Amino acid sequence: MSSGQFETIALASITIARAERIRKELDGAAVAALAESISRIGLLHPPVVTRERVLVSGENRVEACRSLGWTSIPIQYSDTLDPRELLAIELEENVKRSDLSWQDQCDALRRFHELQQEIHEEWSVDQTAAAVGLAPRTVYDQLNVAKAIADGDQSIVLAPKYSVAKNLVARKTERAAADELSSLLGDLADPEPTEAAPSPIFNSDFNEWASSYTGRPFNLLHCDFPYGIDAQEFHQTANASLGDYDDSFEVYVSLLDTLEANRDRLLGESAHIIFWFSMRHYTYTLQRLSAMFRVDPFPLIWHKSDNKGTLPDPARGPRRVYEVAFFCSHGDRKIISPVSNTFSGPTIRTVGHMSEKSTDMLAHFMRMCVDANTRLLDPTCGSASALRAADSLGAGYVLGLERNPEFAADAQRAWRASR
């Protein structure tokens, strides 16, 4: 309890030095809400005044009691408070200062709340809200933002305004809660690298592996399935140096079938999917994915700024210098922050693979959905550039499958080199 002495004085004797008050206008809704609370449970925290009865803190409480028809009110004199309580009063005033940044206002609220918890047993968010004259939901949101700032979350620290920071924190909180729920649905043990595969890349066939998986669900799926366009027909020169793989439409369909059959086994209650595809199969792919996920029909676009695209038929069409991916969600998974749906960057090959994606490009799009809670699965990882991109953004866990043993070995070497 407070060390300050409570004394009852006439409400009319309290002077409010309006010109010196930080808050120039009262929030009528906050006063009304506080009045309703006081009428039910009484005045828990008396306002603070000087010996001259000039108000120091608690104007909303004074006005709420006036509205209830009170003629007298218990108060605390400022000179009877211990240093911690005086600091709490200062912080309470700072919460309302319009000349402070939103970051400093949130921090003042956090410090006020934590200090009151030190002084009073079982101090609650509702009590903080009543003390500073804010709605409990507002206090809850500001405390969460302040905690993220105190934890050093740079995306929150650098947010341009409070509303952006609040929304970012809300998204991250929802994502973390969904991930925690998903982790309970599977085994706690994850596949670990072995001496034969000293990386999170395994030489496995997704069509065989998916139905036997019993581990924790994933919340990010990166799919770069063979496009089903018989790419070897127009990659004859590249194939000699960059390897080849079966790129028939039948292979593409079989991988989609496996994904659909094992969706709920592999993915948690909420997840994101980045799915690369050929525009030749736009309609088919959209229909297949829409049966499984919520699909944004406007794809992500990688423009290859070095113009090193494919030339499928030089006699009939232009060089294709862009690739596209659908961005999908399973459940109601929030993104971390929005980014442009286009990226312009060159093709950079670090592994001998015909369809290697740029890690810079992948990191750009993955900024929407990768954080420390991310569990990424790439079922046909090829060069594993997606795993390296996610790892560079701080993903908690990544796993890639590659059926071609030579590609898998190259990807493992690239992974080790990136560490």
Buried (B, 14 or more C-beta within 10 A) or exposed (E): EBEBEEEEBEBEEBEEEEEEBBBEEBBEEBBEBBBEBBEEEEBEBBBBBEEEEEBBBBBBBBBBBBBEEBEEBBBBBBEBBEEEBBBBBBBBBBBBEEEBEBBBBBBBBBBBBBBBBEBBEEBBEEBBBBBBBBEBEBBBBBBBBBBBBBEEBEBBEEBEEBEBBBBBBBBBEBBEEBBEEBBEEBEEEEBEBEEEBEBBBBBBBBBEBBEEBEBBBBBBBBBBBBBBBBBBEBBEEBEEEBBBBBBBBEBBBBBBEBBEEBBEBBBBBBBBBBBBBBBEBBEBBBEBBEEBBBBEEEBBBBBBEEEEBBEBEEEEEEEBBBBBBBBBBBBEBBBBBEBEBBBBBBBBBBBBBBBBBBBBBBBBBBBBBBBEBBBBBBBBBBBBBBBBBBBBBEBBBBBBBBBBEEBBBBBBBBBEEBE
